[in-house]
Amino acid sequence: MFADEGLPVWDADAAVHRLYGPGGAAVAPVGAAFPGAIESGAVSRDRLKAIIAADATALPRIEGIVHPLVQADREAFVAAQSAEIVVLDVPLLFETGGEAEMDAVVVVTAPPEVQAPRVLVRPGMTRSQFDAILARQMPDLEKRARADYLIETVSLDAARASVRDVIERIRRQLGHA
């Protein structure tokens, strides 16, 4: 929705997909550390999940390889922008301490009774996978408390209105309203 409003948006998940894809910067170093993770010249997320499930030391090692590459991708994106507002979509921002690098933080949220059904309809998603994802995340109430701006996604219209409001408020703070 921020992109629909004309703002440049960098997506951390999309960056990881690029880095894991054929020719991506993460393929060689991940393959060197975890040869079984490579399939058809790319990092296989399914194989990585199996490796992480079997080896408690794997996730921090993978993060040690991938996080610096993601950071470099983000920095290159930001450096290439001339817009006054640039949006960085980082799902685990608080969990990685990344909020310290941001001028403002927008938390996009939905009540648990809305969030769970949305996530559980994704292909291949199970309740145990969803619970594992939530266990790695900061509790929603804490994220809300730490946010500079909050967007609730109960409806698309309300979310769009909130996005426009956040942009307007930031522009006022910048003195461009």
N, C-alpha and C positions, 0 to 999 in steps of 0.2 A: 504494500500500500504506500510505503514511502517512495518507492520507485515510481509508482503511478502518479505521485505528486511532483515528479521531476527531480528527486534527489538521487545521487549516486549511492548505491547500496553494495557493500561487500558482504558476502555470505561465507562464514567459516566452514559450514558443511560442504558447500560447493567447492571451496578451495581444497578441502581434503580430498574430495572426489577427483579434482584435477591432479593433485599431487599423487594420488594412488593409481591414476589411469595410465595407459600405455605411454611411455616417455615421460611420465611425471617424475618430479624431483625426489619423491619418497620411495620409488620402486627399488632403486639400487641399494640404498642404505637399509631399508626394511628387509629386502631380500638377503642382504649380507648377514643380518642379525637373525632372521627367521626365514630360511630358504623355503620352507613349506608354505609360506604365505603368498608366494608368487604363482600366478596362473595366467597363461597367455600374455606374458609381458606386463602384467598389472598386479597390484596388490589386491588379493581377494579378501573382502570384508568377512565373508563366511569363514574362510580359513583363519583369519586373524581372531575371530570370535572363538573358534575351537582352540587356538593356541592360548589365548587369554584364559579360557576355562580350565585348561590343563596345567597352566604354569602361573602361579601367583606373582612371579617377578616380571612377567611379560608386559603387562600394561604400562608400568612406569618406564620400561625400556623403550616401548613403542612411542610413548609420549615424549621421551627424551629425543627421539629421532624426528618425530613429526611436528611437535610444537614450534621448534625454531623455524622450520620450513613454512608453517602456517603464518607465523609472525612476519617473516620476510615477505610473503605474498601480500599480507595485509598492509605492510608498510609501503610496498611498491604501489598498491592500489591507491592509498591515501596520497602519496607523493604525486601521482598522476592526475589528481583532481584539482579543479579550480573553484568548485562550488563552495559557498560559505558554510553549508551544512552537509556533512558526509555521514552516512549511516553505516555502522559496523554491526552486522548480525552475528552475535557470538553467544551460542546457547549456554555455555558454561562460564560465562564472564566472571561471576562472583567466585565460583569454585576455583578458578585459576588465578584469581587476584587481578584480572585484567581491568577491573573498573578503575584502578589507580591511573591508567593510561587514558581514560576517557574524560571529555569535558562535561558530559552529562550521560546519565543512564536511563533508558526507557525499559521498563519491564512490561512484557506482554504476558498476560495471564488469563486464566479462565478458572472458574470454580471447579473443584474436584469432580462434581457430578456432571460437568460438561467435558472436562479434559479427558477423563478415563474413556468414555465411549468413543471420543474422537480418535484417540491413540489406538485403541483396541481394534478398530476396523482396518487399520493399515495391514497390507499383505504380510503374512508371516509373523505378526505381532501376537505374543501370548501375554497372559496376565503376569507370569513370572518374569518375562523380559521387561514389561512395563514397570513392575515393582523394582527390578534391578536398576532401571534408568532413574526412577525416583530416588532410590537409595544413594545414588551418586550426586544428586542435586541438592542444593540448599533448599530448605523448606520454603514454600511459596510465600508464607507470611513474612519470613525474614527478607526475601527478595523484595517484596512490596515495600517493606519498611525502609530498605536501603535505596530504593529508586528515586530518581529526580522527577520522573514522569511515569505514569501508569496507564496502560491501555488494556482494558478488559475486552475479551473477544467473545462475549456472549452472543452477539449478532454481528454480521458483517457491516451493517449500516452504522451501528454504534462504534465499531472499531475504526471505520473510515473517518467518522466524525472526530474520534479521539486522536487519530493520526494527524488530521488537519489542525486540530487544536494544539497539539504538541509542537508542530512546525511553526505555527503562528506565535506561540509563547517563546520559542527559541529565537525566532526572528526579532521579536520585541526586545529580548535580552541583548541581542546583538545590535540593537538600535536601528533596525531596518524595517520596522513595521509600517 
